[in-house]
């Protein structure tokens, strides 16, 4: 969503990518390109997408590689924090 520098946004517990779309709309999708993912086990992302936080981070990196994005800012909310670190 949006245009500008890429921002990867990780949602909190009991949510999905849709939880953070509202945040991006408030922050201004016209100034950044927001990338939303559902963390493992949420909204059609299988539990097999990384059993550890490090593996989950690797999955984010693979997605960014697939999208051709080599640098992002990162916003992680609540349960999204451990894999962000």
PDB file of N, CA, C and O in Angstrom:
ATOM      1  N   UNK A   1       0.845  -1.179   0.000  1.00  0.00           N
ATOM      2  CA  UNK A   1       0.000   0.000   0.000  1.00  0.00           C
ATOM      3  C   UNK A   1       0.884   1.233   0.000  1.00  0.00           C
ATOM      4  O   UNK A   1       1.800   1.337   0.816  1.00  0.00           O
ATOM      5  N   UNK A   2       0.625   2.161  -0.895  1.00  0.00           N
ATOM      6  CA  UNK A   2       1.305   3.440  -0.874  1.00  0.00           C
ATOM      7  C   UNK A   2       2.503   3.534  -1.788  1.00  0.00           C
ATOM      8  O   UNK A   2       2.818   2.610  -2.538  1.00  0.00           O
ATOM      9  N   UNK A   3       3.162   4.670  -1.707  1.00  0.00           N
ATOM     10  CA  UNK A   3       4.342   4.978  -2.511  1.00  0.00           C
ATOM     11  C   UNK A   3       5.406   5.586  -1.624  1.00  0.00           C
ATOM     12  O   UNK A   3       5.102   6.252  -0.635  1.00  0.00           O
ATOM     13  N   UNK A   4       6.648   5.353  -1.982  1.00  0.00           N
ATOM     14  CA  UNK A   4       7.750   5.916  -1.220  1.00  0.00           C
ATOM     15  C   UNK A   4       8.639   4.830  -0.652  1.00  0.00           C
ATOM     16  O   UNK A   4       8.583   3.684  -1.097  1.00  0.00           O
ATOM     17  N   UNK A   5       9.463   5.178   0.330  1.00  0.00           N
ATOM     18  CA  UNK A   5      10.347   4.194   0.943  1.00  0.00           C
ATOM     19  C   UNK A   5       9.546   3.037   1.563  1.00  0.00           C
ATOM     20  O   UNK A   5       8.459   3.241   2.105  1.00  0.00           O
ATOM     21  N   UNK A   6      10.099   1.831   1.474  1.00  0.00           N
ATOM     22  CA  UNK A   6       9.399   0.632   1.948  1.00  0.00           C
ATOM     23  C   UNK A   6       9.419   0.525   3.468  1.00  0.00           C
ATOM     24  O   UNK A   6      10.427   0.804   4.118  1.00  0.00           O
ATOM     25  N   UNK A   7       8.277   0.113   4.015  1.00  0.00           N
ATOM     26  CA  UNK A   7       8.118  -0.114   5.450  1.00  0.00           C
ATOM     27  C   UNK A   7       7.446  -1.473   5.627  1.00  0.00           C
ATOM     28  O   UNK A   7       6.320  -1.671   5.171  1.00  0.00           O
ATOM     29  N   UNK A   8       8.122  -2.401   6.282  1.00  0.00           N
ATOM     30  CA  UNK A   8       7.541  -3.702   6.600  1.00  0.00           C
ATOM     31  C   UNK A   8       6.837  -3.577   7.942  1.00  0.00           C
ATOM     32  O   UNK A   8       7.431  -3.122   8.920  1.00  0.00           O
ATOM     33  N   UNK A   9       5.574  -3.979   7.989  1.00  0.00           N
ATOM     34  CA  UNK A   9       4.782  -3.821   9.204  1.00  0.00           C
ATOM     35  C   UNK A   9       4.333  -5.194   9.690  1.00  0.00           C
ATOM     36  O   UNK A   9       3.687  -5.940   8.955  1.00  0.00           O
ATOM     37  N   UNK A  10       4.682  -5.525  10.940  1.00  0.00           N
ATOM     38  CA  UNK A  10       4.331  -6.811  11.551  1.00  0.00           C
ATOM     39  C   UNK A  10       3.268  -6.587  12.614  1.00  0.00           C
ATOM     40  O   UNK A  10       3.437  -5.769  13.518  1.00  0.00           O
ATOM     41  N   UNK A  11       2.194  -7.309  12.497  1.00  0.00           N
ATOM     42  CA  UNK A  11       1.047  -7.136  13.394  1.00  0.00           C
ATOM     43  C   UNK A  11       1.273  -7.772  14.755  1.00  0.00           C
ATOM     44  O   UNK A  11       2.216  -8.538  14.953  1.00  0.00           O
ATOM     45  N   UNK A  12       0.403  -7.445  15.675  1.00  0.00           N
ATOM     46  CA  UNK A  12       0.444  -7.986  17.017  1.00  0.00           C
ATOM     47  C   UNK A  12      -0.291  -9.308  17.138  1.00  0.00           C
ATOM     48  O   UNK A  12      -0.775  -9.866  16.153  1.00  0.00           O
ATOM     49  N   UNK A  13      -0.363  -9.792  18.356  1.00  0.00           N
ATOM     50  CA  UNK A  13      -1.058 -11.035  18.640  1.00  0.00           C
ATOM     51  C   UNK A  13      -2.557 -10.846  18.416  1.00  0.00           C
ATOM     52  O   UNK A  13      -3.110  -9.766  18.624  1.00  0.00           O
ATOM     53  N   UNK A  14      -3.187 -11.922  17.990  1.00  0.00           N
ATOM     54  CA  UNK A  14      -4.625 -11.948  17.713  1.00  0.00           C
ATOM     55  C   UNK A  14      -5.007 -10.978  16.605  1.00  0.00           C
ATOM     56  O   UNK A  14      -5.988 -10.244  16.725  1.00  0.00           O
ATOM     57  N   UNK A  15      -4.249 -10.977  15.552  1.00  0.00           N
ATOM     58  CA  UNK A  15      -4.544 -10.122  14.418  1.00  0.00           C
ATOM     59  C   UNK A  15      -4.032 -10.737  13.144  1.00  0.00           C
ATOM     60  O   UNK A  15      -3.813 -11.946  13.071  1.00  0.00           O
ATOM     61  N   UNK A  16      -3.846  -9.928  12.163  1.00  0.00           N
ATOM     62  CA  UNK A  16      -3.318 -10.332  10.872  1.00  0.00           C
ATOM     63  C   UNK A  16      -2.879  -9.087  10.137  1.00  0.00           C
ATOM     64  O   UNK A  16      -2.833  -7.997  10.706  1.00  0.00           O
ATOM     65  N   UNK A  17      -2.557  -9.258   8.864  1.00  0.00           N
ATOM     66  CA  UNK A  17      -2.109  -8.116   8.076  1.00  0.00           C
ATOM     67  C   UNK A  17      -3.138  -6.985   8.082  1.00  0.00           C
ATOM     68  O   UNK A  17      -2.786  -5.808   8.004  1.00  0.00           O
ATOM     69  N   UNK A  18      -4.424  -7.364   8.177  1.00  0.00           N
ATOM     70  CA  UNK A  18      -5.481  -6.357   8.167  1.00  0.00           C
ATOM     71  C   UNK A  18      -5.444  -5.458   9.401  1.00  0.00           C
ATOM     72  O   UNK A  18      -5.907  -4.318   9.361  1.00  0.00           O
ATOM     73  N   UNK A  19      -4.891  -5.980  10.499  1.00  0.00           N
ATOM     74  CA  UNK A  19      -4.796  -5.204  11.741  1.00  0.00           C
ATOM     75  C   UNK A  19      -3.905  -3.979  11.552  1.00  0.00           C
ATOM     76  O   UNK A  19      -4.171  -2.923  12.126  1.00  0.00           O
ATOM     77  N   UNK A  20      -2.862  -4.112  10.760  1.00  0.00           N
ATOM     78  CA  UNK A  20      -1.911  -3.015  10.612  1.00  0.00           C
ATOM     79  C   UNK A  20      -2.197  -2.120   9.412  1.00  0.00           C
ATOM     80  O   UNK A  20      -1.571  -1.070   9.261  1.00  0.00           O
ATOM     81  N   UNK A  21      -3.124  -2.518   8.566  1.00  0.00           N
ATOM     82  CA  UNK A  21      -3.512  -1.644   7.459  1.00  0.00           C
ATOM     83  C   UNK A  21      -4.072  -0.331   7.982  1.00  0.00           C
ATOM     84  O   UNK A  21      -3.819   0.730   7.412  1.00  0.00           O
ATOM     85  N   UNK A  22      -4.826  -0.405   9.056  1.00  0.00           N
ATOM     86  CA  UNK A  22      -5.397   0.801   9.657  1.00  0.00           C
ATOM     87  C   UNK A  22      -4.282   1.738  10.110  1.00  0.00           C
ATOM     88  O   UNK A  22      -4.368   2.951   9.918  1.00  0.00           O
ATOM     89  N   UNK A  23      -3.234   1.172  10.712  1.00  0.00           N
ATOM     90  CA  UNK A  23      -2.089   1.976  11.149  1.00  0.00           C
ATOM     91  C   UNK A  23      -1.453   2.695   9.970  1.00  0.00           C
ATOM     92  O   UNK A  23      -1.145   3.884  10.060  1.00  0.00           O
ATOM     93  N   UNK A  24      -1.257   1.995   8.879  1.00  0.00           N
ATOM     94  CA  UNK A  24      -0.618   2.601   7.710  1.00  0.00           C
ATOM     95  C   UNK A  24      -1.461   3.729   7.146  1.00  0.00           C
ATOM     96  O   UNK A  24      -0.925   4.750   6.715  1.00  0.00           O
ATOM     97  N   UNK A  25      -2.757   3.556   7.143  1.00  0.00           N
ATOM     98  CA  UNK A  25      -3.627   4.619   6.646  1.00  0.00           C
ATOM     99  C   UNK A  25      -3.475   5.869   7.500  1.00  0.00           C
ATOM    100  O   UNK A  25      -3.514   6.985   6.983  1.00  0.00           O
ATOM    101  N   UNK A  26      -3.304   5.688   8.800  1.00  0.00           N
ATOM    102  CA  UNK A  26      -3.127   6.841   9.698  1.00  0.00           C
ATOM    103  C   UNK A  26      -1.752   7.481   9.533  1.00  0.00           C
ATOM    104  O   UNK A  26      -1.609   8.697   9.662  1.00  0.00           O
ATOM    105  N   UNK A  27      -0.731   6.651   9.246  1.00  0.00           N
ATOM    106  CA  UNK A  27       0.624   7.177   9.092  1.00  0.00           C
ATOM    107  C   UNK A  27       0.813   7.891   7.761  1.00  0.00           C
ATOM    108  O   UNK A  27       1.696   8.740   7.635  1.00  0.00           O
ATOM    109  N   UNK A  28       0.008   7.562   6.782  1.00  0.00           N
ATOM    110  CA  UNK A  28       0.093   8.240   5.490  1.00  0.00           C
ATOM    111  C   UNK A  28       0.674   7.385   4.402  1.00  0.00           C
ATOM    112  O   UNK A  28       1.883   7.395   4.170  1.00  0.00           O
ATOM    113  N   UNK A  29      -0.181   6.645   3.732  1.00  0.00           N
ATOM    114  CA  UNK A  29       0.265   5.764   2.659  1.00  0.00           C
ATOM    115  C   UNK A  29       0.850   6.538   1.482  1.00  0.00           C
ATOM    116  O   UNK A  29       1.475   5.944   0.604  1.00  0.00           O
ATOM    117  N   UNK A  30       0.660   7.837   1.453  1.00  0.00           N
ATOM    118  CA  UNK A  30       1.216   8.624   0.350  1.00  0.00           C
ATOM    119  C   UNK A  30       2.710   8.897   0.530  1.00  0.00           C
ATOM    120  O   UNK A  30       3.379   9.304  -0.420  1.00  0.00           O
ATOM    121  N   UNK A  31       3.235   8.681   1.727  1.00  0.00           N
ATOM    122  CA  UNK A  31       4.643   8.975   1.982  1.00  0.00           C
ATOM    123  C   UNK A  31       5.517   7.737   2.078  1.00  0.00           C
ATOM    124  O   UNK A  31       6.743   7.849   2.053  1.00  0.00           O
ATOM    125  N   UNK A  32       4.914   6.553   2.188  1.00  0.00           N
ATOM    126  CA  UNK A  32       5.670   5.307   2.318  1.00  0.00           C
ATOM    127  C   UNK A  32       4.945   4.191   1.591  1.00  0.00           C
ATOM    128  O   UNK A  32       3.738   4.253   1.357  1.00  0.00           O
ATOM    129  N   UNK A  33       5.714   3.166   1.240  1.00  0.00           N
ATOM    130  CA  UNK A  33       5.149   1.957   0.641  1.00  0.00           C
ATOM    131  C   UNK A  33       5.102   0.903   1.757  1.00  0.00           C
ATOM    132  O   UNK A  33       6.135   0.358   2.147  1.00  0.00           O
ATOM    133  N   UNK A  34       3.908   0.626   2.260  1.00  0.00           N
ATOM    134  CA  UNK A  34       3.754  -0.296   3.369  1.00  0.00           C
ATOM    135  C   UNK A  34       3.582  -1.717   2.861  1.00  0.00           C
ATOM    136  O   UNK A  34       2.814  -1.975   1.933  1.00  0.00           O
ATOM    137  N   UNK A  35       4.307  -2.627   3.482  1.00  0.00           N
ATOM    138  CA  UNK A  35       4.223  -4.045   3.158  1.00  0.00           C
ATOM    139  C   UNK A  35       3.686  -4.746   4.383  1.00  0.00           C
ATOM    140  O   UNK A  35       4.305  -4.717   5.447  1.00  0.00           O
ATOM    141  N   UNK A  36       2.537  -5.374   4.236  1.00  0.00           N
ATOM    142  CA  UNK A  36       1.887  -6.067   5.343  1.00  0.00           C
ATOM    143  C   UNK A  36       2.031  -7.565   5.140  1.00  0.00           C
ATOM    144  O   UNK A  36       1.836  -8.066   4.033  1.00  0.00           O
ATOM    145  N   UNK A  37       2.368  -8.272   6.190  1.00  0.00           N
ATOM    146  CA  UNK A  37       2.379  -9.734   6.146  1.00  0.00           C
ATOM    147  C   UNK A  37       1.613 -10.242   7.358  1.00  0.00           C
ATOM    148  O   UNK A  37       1.554  -9.588   8.399  1.00  0.00           O
ATOM    149  N   UNK A  38       1.039 -11.403   7.201  1.00  0.00           N
ATOM    150  CA  UNK A  38       0.478 -12.082   8.367  1.00  0.00           C
ATOM    151  C   UNK A  38       1.565 -12.995   8.901  1.00  0.00           C
ATOM    152  O   UNK A  38       2.166 -13.764   8.151  1.00  0.00           O
ATOM    153  N   UNK A  39       1.812 -12.911  10.174  1.00  0.00           N
ATOM    154  CA  UNK A  39       2.832 -13.760  10.786  1.00  0.00           C
ATOM    155  C   UNK A  39       2.378 -15.214  10.778  1.00  0.00           C
ATOM    156  O   UNK A  39       1.211 -15.504  10.512  1.00  0.00           O
ATOM    157  N   UNK A  40       3.297 -16.123  11.070  1.00  0.00           N
ATOM    158  CA  UNK A  40       3.011 -17.559  10.998  1.00  0.00           C
ATOM    159  C   UNK A  40       1.783 -17.906  11.833  1.00  0.00           C
ATOM    160  O   UNK A  40       1.664 -17.519  12.995  1.00  0.00           O
ATOM    161  N   UNK A  41       0.876 -18.647  11.203  1.00  0.00           N
ATOM    162  CA  UNK A  41      -0.329 -19.097  11.879  1.00  0.00           C
ATOM    163  C   UNK A  41      -1.504 -18.133  11.800  1.00  0.00           C
ATOM    164  O   UNK A  41      -2.588 -18.442  12.293  1.00  0.00           O
ATOM    165  N   UNK A  42      -1.307 -16.980  11.191  1.00  0.00           N
ATOM    166  CA  UNK A  42      -2.375 -15.981  11.087  1.00  0.00           C
ATOM    167  C   UNK A  42      -2.776 -15.783   9.626  1.00  0.00           C
ATOM    168  O   UNK A  42      -1.923 -15.781   8.739  1.00  0.00           O
ATOM    169  N   UNK A  43      -4.051 -15.621   9.385  1.00  0.00           N
ATOM    170  CA  UNK A  43      -4.634 -15.263   8.091  1.00  0.00           C
ATOM    171  C   UNK A  43      -3.910 -15.931   6.907  1.00  0.00           C
ATOM    172  O   UNK A  43      -3.246 -15.262   6.114  1.00  0.00           O
ATOM    173  N   UNK A  44      -4.048 -17.226   6.809  1.00  0.00           N
ATOM    174  CA  UNK A  44      -3.550 -18.050   5.696  1.00  0.00           C
ATOM    175  C   UNK A  44      -2.028 -18.185   5.627  1.00  0.00           C
ATOM    176  O   UNK A  44      -1.522 -18.732   4.647  1.00  0.00           O
ATOM    177  N   UNK A  45      -1.287 -17.716   6.611  1.00  0.00           N
ATOM    178  CA  UNK A  45       0.147 -17.982   6.644  1.00  0.00           C
ATOM    179  C   UNK A  45       0.341 -19.242   7.479  1.00  0.00           C
ATOM    180  O   UNK A  45       0.013 -19.255   8.666  1.00  0.00           O
ATOM    181  N   UNK A  46       0.873 -20.303   6.869  1.00  0.00           N
ATOM    182  CA  UNK A  46       0.974 -21.575   7.588  1.00  0.00           C
ATOM    183  C   UNK A  46       1.924 -21.531   8.784  1.00  0.00           C
ATOM    184  O   UNK A  46       2.875 -20.749   8.818  1.00  0.00           O
ATOM    185  N   UNK A  47       1.642 -22.386   9.757  1.00  0.00           N
ATOM    186  CA  UNK A  47       2.527 -22.507  10.922  1.00  0.00           C
ATOM    187  C   UNK A  47       3.925 -22.948  10.513  1.00  0.00           C
ATOM    188  O   UNK A  47       4.890 -22.691  11.232  1.00  0.00           O
ATOM    189  N   UNK A  48       4.042 -23.597   9.386  1.00  0.00           N
ATOM    190  CA  UNK A  48       5.348 -24.066   8.924  1.00  0.00           C
ATOM    191  C   UNK A  48       6.252 -22.926   8.447  1.00  0.00           C
ATOM    192  O   UNK A  48       7.412 -23.161   8.107  1.00  0.00           O
ATOM    193  N   UNK A  49       5.735 -21.704   8.420  1.00  0.00           N
ATOM    194  CA  UNK A  49       6.536 -20.552   8.000  1.00  0.00           C
ATOM    195  C   UNK A  49       7.381 -20.067   9.169  1.00  0.00           C
ATOM    196  O   UNK A  49       7.161 -18.979   9.702  1.00  0.00           O
ATOM    197  N   UNK A  50       8.326 -20.869   9.552  1.00  0.00           N
ATOM    198  CA  UNK A  50       9.259 -20.485  10.592  1.00  0.00           C
ATOM    199  C   UNK A  50       8.835 -20.876  11.993  1.00  0.00           C
ATOM    200  O   UNK A  50       7.961 -20.246  12.588  1.00  0.00           O
ATOM    201  N   UNK A  51       9.460 -21.918  12.515  1.00  0.00           N
ATOM    202  CA  UNK A  51       9.156 -22.362  13.874  1.00  0.00           C
ATOM    203  C   UNK A  51       9.821 -21.472  14.917  1.00  0.00           C
ATOM    204  O   UNK A  51       9.341 -21.368  16.046  1.00  0.00           O
ATOM    205  N   UNK A  52      10.925 -20.829  14.542  1.00  0.00           N
ATOM    206  CA  UNK A  52      11.630 -19.943  15.466  1.00  0.00           C
ATOM    207  C   UNK A  52      11.504 -18.501  14.978  1.00  0.00           C
ATOM    208  O   UNK A  52      11.148 -18.253  13.826  1.00  0.00           O
ATOM    209  N   UNK A  53      11.799 -17.563  15.862  1.00  0.00           N
ATOM    210  CA  UNK A  53      11.753 -16.161  15.460  1.00  0.00           C
ATOM    211  C   UNK A  53      12.764 -15.873  14.350  1.00  0.00           C
ATOM    212  O   UNK A  53      12.488 -15.090  13.441  1.00  0.00           O
ATOM    213  N   UNK A  54      13.932 -16.506  14.427  1.00  0.00           N
ATOM    214  CA  UNK A  54      14.953 -16.309  13.395  1.00  0.00           C
ATOM    215  C   UNK A  54      14.450 -16.824  12.039  1.00  0.00           C
ATOM    216  O   UNK A  54      14.659 -16.173  11.015  1.00  0.00           O
ATOM    217  N   UNK A  55      13.793 -17.978  12.029  1.00  0.00           N
ATOM    218  CA  UNK A  55      13.241 -18.512  10.778  1.00  0.00           C
ATOM    219  C   UNK A  55      12.130 -17.622  10.232  1.00  0.00           C
ATOM    220  O   UNK A  55      11.969 -17.496   9.019  1.00  0.00           O
ATOM    221  N   UNK A  56      11.371 -17.012  11.123  1.00  0.00           N
ATOM    222  CA  UNK A  56      10.330 -16.087  10.682  1.00  0.00           C
ATOM    223  C   UNK A  56      10.964 -14.857  10.030  1.00  0.00           C
ATOM    224  O   UNK A  56      10.488 -14.381   8.999  1.00  0.00           O
ATOM    225  N   UNK A  57      12.025 -14.353  10.625  1.00  0.00           N
ATOM    226  CA  UNK A  57      12.743 -13.221  10.037  1.00  0.00           C
ATOM    227  C   UNK A  57      13.304 -13.592   8.670  1.00  0.00           C
ATOM    228  O   UNK A  57      13.292 -12.777   7.748  1.00  0.00           O
ATOM    229  N   UNK A  58      13.796 -14.824   8.540  1.00  0.00           N
ATOM    230  CA  UNK A  58      14.280 -15.299   7.242  1.00  0.00           C
ATOM    231  C   UNK A  58      13.155 -15.313   6.214  1.00  0.00           C
ATOM    232  O   UNK A  58      13.378 -15.001   5.044  1.00  0.00           O
ATOM    233  N   UNK A  59      11.946 -15.673   6.643  1.00  0.00           N
ATOM    234  CA  UNK A  59      10.792 -15.674   5.734  1.00  0.00           C
ATOM    235  C   UNK A  59      10.486 -14.249   5.264  1.00  0.00           C
ATOM    236  O   UNK A  59      10.158 -14.040   4.096  1.00  0.00           O
ATOM    237  N   UNK A  60      10.590 -13.271   6.164  1.00  0.00           N
ATOM    238  CA  UNK A  60      10.381 -11.871   5.763  1.00  0.00           C
ATOM    239  C   UNK A  60      11.436 -11.462   4.739  1.00  0.00           C
ATOM    240  O   UNK A  60      11.124 -10.816   3.739  1.00  0.00           O
ATOM    241  N   UNK A  61      12.685 -11.843   4.995  1.00  0.00           N
ATOM    242  CA  UNK A  61      13.773 -11.497   4.077  1.00  0.00           C
ATOM    243  C   UNK A  61      13.544 -12.137   2.712  1.00  0.00           C
ATOM    244  O   UNK A  61      13.805 -11.508   1.687  1.00  0.00           O
ATOM    245  N   UNK A  62      13.065 -13.364   2.685  1.00  0.00           N
ATOM    246  CA  UNK A  62      12.777 -14.031   1.410  1.00  0.00           C
ATOM    247  C   UNK A  62      11.678 -13.306   0.650  1.00  0.00           C
ATOM    248  O   UNK A  62      11.758 -13.148  -0.569  1.00  0.00           O
ATOM    249  N   UNK A  63      10.656 -12.868   1.366  1.00  0.00           N
ATOM    250  CA  UNK A  63       9.577 -12.109   0.731  1.00  0.00           C
ATOM    251  C   UNK A  63      10.120 -10.824   0.132  1.00  0.00           C
ATOM    252  O   UNK A  63       9.811 -10.489  -1.012  1.00  0.00           O
ATOM    253  N   UNK A  64      10.927 -10.106   0.899  1.00  0.00           N
ATOM    254  CA  UNK A  64      11.491  -8.850   0.400  1.00  0.00           C
ATOM    255  C   UNK A  64      12.385  -9.092  -0.811  1.00  0.00           C
ATOM    256  O   UNK A  64      12.385  -8.303  -1.756  1.00  0.00           O
ATOM    257  N   UNK A  65      13.145 -10.180  -0.783  1.00  0.00           N
ATOM    258  CA  UNK A  65      13.970 -10.542  -1.946  1.00  0.00           C
ATOM    259  C   UNK A  65      13.080 -10.775  -3.162  1.00  0.00           C
ATOM    260  O   UNK A  65      13.379 -10.295  -4.255  1.00  0.00           O
ATOM    261  N   UNK A  66      12.001 -11.505  -2.973  1.00  0.00           N
ATOM    262  CA  UNK A  66      11.069 -11.806  -4.062  1.00  0.00           C
ATOM    263  C   UNK A  66      10.462 -10.521  -4.633  1.00  0.00           C
ATOM    264  O   UNK A  66      10.219 -10.424  -5.835  1.00  0.00           O
ATOM    265  N   UNK A  67      10.222  -9.546  -3.768  1.00  0.00           N
ATOM    266  CA  UNK A  67       9.662  -8.268  -4.195  1.00  0.00           C
ATOM    267  C   UNK A  67      10.722  -7.309  -4.748  1.00  0.00           C
ATOM    268  O   UNK A  67      10.391  -6.238  -5.256  1.00  0.00           O
ATOM    269  N   UNK A  68      11.993  -7.699  -4.645  1.00  0.00           N
ATOM    270  CA  UNK A  68      13.074  -6.850  -5.135  1.00  0.00           C
ATOM    271  C   UNK A  68      13.352  -5.649  -4.243  1.00  0.00           C
ATOM    272  O   UNK A  68      13.797  -4.603  -4.716  1.00  0.00           O
ATOM    273  N   UNK A  69      13.090  -5.805  -2.961  1.00  0.00           N
ATOM    274  CA  UNK A  69      13.295  -4.719  -1.996  1.00  0.00           C
ATOM    275  C   UNK A  69      14.480  -5.076  -1.115  1.00  0.00           C
ATOM    276  O   UNK A  69      14.467  -6.101  -0.434  1.00  0.00           O
ATOM    277  N   UNK A  70      15.507  -4.226  -1.127  1.00  0.00           N
ATOM    278  CA  UNK A  70      16.712  -4.559  -0.362  1.00  0.00           C
ATOM    279  C   UNK A  70      16.842  -3.808   0.957  1.00  0.00           C
ATOM    280  O   UNK A  70      17.734  -4.102   1.753  1.00  0.00           O
ATOM    281  N   UNK A  71      15.956  -2.838   1.193  1.00  0.00           N
ATOM    282  CA  UNK A  71      16.055  -2.040   2.424  1.00  0.00           C
ATOM    283  C   UNK A  71      14.653  -1.610   2.844  1.00  0.00           C
ATOM    284  O   UNK A  71      13.880  -1.117   2.022  1.00  0.00           O
ATOM    285  N   UNK A  72      14.325  -1.797   4.124  1.00  0.00           N
ATOM    286  CA  UNK A  72      13.023  -1.369   4.646  1.00  0.00           C
ATOM    287  C   UNK A  72      13.191  -0.777   6.035  1.00  0.00           C
ATOM    288  O   UNK A  72      14.140  -1.084   6.756  1.00  0.00           O
ATOM    289  N   UNK A  73      12.257   0.066   6.380  1.00  0.00           N
ATOM    290  CA  UNK A  73      12.066   0.412   7.785  1.00  0.00           C
ATOM    291  C   UNK A  73      11.147  -0.674   8.331  1.00  0.00           C
ATOM    292  O   UNK A  73      10.462  -1.348   7.562  1.00  0.00           O
ATOM    293  N   UNK A  74      11.124  -0.848   9.625  1.00  0.00           N
ATOM    294  CA  UNK A  74      10.353  -1.926  10.228  1.00  0.00           C
ATOM    295  C   UNK A  74       9.517  -1.387  11.369  1.00  0.00           C
ATOM    296  O   UNK A  74      10.020  -0.697  12.256  1.00  0.00           O
ATOM    297  N   UNK A  75       8.220  -1.714  11.334  1.00  0.00           N
ATOM    298  CA  UNK A  75       7.328  -1.428  12.448  1.00  0.00           C
ATOM    299  C   UNK A  75       6.798  -2.762  12.931  1.00  0.00           C
ATOM    300  O   UNK A  75       6.217  -3.523  12.156  1.00  0.00           O
ATOM    301  N   UNK A  76       6.992  -3.049  14.202  1.00  0.00           N
ATOM    302  CA  UNK A  76       6.507  -4.309  14.790  1.00  0.00           C
ATOM    303  C   UNK A  76       5.692  -3.993  16.018  1.00  0.00           C
ATOM    304  O   UNK A  76       6.129  -3.256  16.902  1.00  0.00           O
ATOM    305  N   UNK A  77       4.509  -4.555  16.064  1.00  0.00           N
ATOM    306  CA  UNK A  77       3.588  -4.289  17.155  1.00  0.00           C
ATOM    307  C   UNK A  77       3.440  -5.551  17.989  1.00  0.00           C
ATOM    308  O   UNK A  77       3.218  -6.633  17.446  1.00  0.00           O
ATOM    309  N   UNK A  78       3.561  -5.421  19.292  1.00  0.00           N
ATOM    310  CA  UNK A  78       3.271  -6.487  20.248  1.00  0.00           C
ATOM    311  C   UNK A  78       3.935  -7.803  19.849  1.00  0.00           C
ATOM    312  O   UNK A  78       5.161  -7.909  19.868  1.00  0.00           O
ATOM    313  N   UNK A  79       3.137  -8.798  19.491  1.00  0.00           N
ATOM    314  CA  UNK A  79       3.653 -10.121  19.148  1.00  0.00           C
ATOM    315  C   UNK A  79       4.552 -10.148  17.928  1.00  0.00           C
ATOM    316  O   UNK A  79       5.249 -11.136  17.698  1.00  0.00           O
ATOM    317  N   UNK A  80       4.550  -9.086  17.144  1.00  0.00           N
ATOM    318  CA  UNK A  80       5.444  -9.002  15.998  1.00  0.00           C
ATOM    319  C   UNK A  80       6.871  -8.637  16.382  1.00  0.00           C
ATOM    320  O   UNK A  80       7.790  -8.747  15.571  1.00  0.00           O
ATOM    321  N   UNK A  81       7.047  -8.202  17.630  1.00  0.00           N
ATOM    322  CA  UNK A  81       8.353  -7.745  18.093  1.00  0.00           C
ATOM    323  C   UNK A  81       9.468  -8.777  18.087  1.00  0.00           C
ATOM    324  O   UNK A  81      10.553  -8.484  17.583  1.00  0.00           O
ATOM    325  N   UNK A  82       9.248  -9.985  18.631  1.00  0.00           N
ATOM    326  CA  UNK A  82      10.341 -10.938  18.705  1.00  0.00           C
ATOM    327  C   UNK A  82      10.965 -11.307  17.343  1.00  0.00           C
ATOM    328  O   UNK A  82      12.189 -11.391  17.233  1.00  0.00           O
ATOM    329  N   UNK A  83      10.155 -11.521  16.333  1.00  0.00           N
ATOM    330  CA  UNK A  83      10.721 -11.861  15.025  1.00  0.00           C
ATOM    331  C   UNK A  83      11.353 -10.641  14.374  1.00  0.00           C
ATOM    332  O   UNK A  83      12.230 -10.788  13.523  1.00  0.00           O
ATOM    333  N   UNK A  84      10.929  -9.443  14.753  1.00  0.00           N
ATOM    334  CA  UNK A  84      11.542  -8.222  14.230  1.00  0.00           C
ATOM    335  C   UNK A  84      12.958  -8.042  14.778  1.00  0.00           C
ATOM    336  O   UNK A  84      13.864  -7.603  14.068  1.00  0.00           O
ATOM    337  N   UNK A  85      13.127  -8.386  16.040  1.00  0.00           N
ATOM    338  CA  UNK A  85      14.456  -8.241  16.635  1.00  0.00           C
ATOM    339  C   UNK A  85      15.432  -9.204  16.005  1.00  0.00           C
ATOM    340  O   UNK A  85      16.605  -9.227  16.379  1.00  0.00           O
TER     341      UNK A  85
END
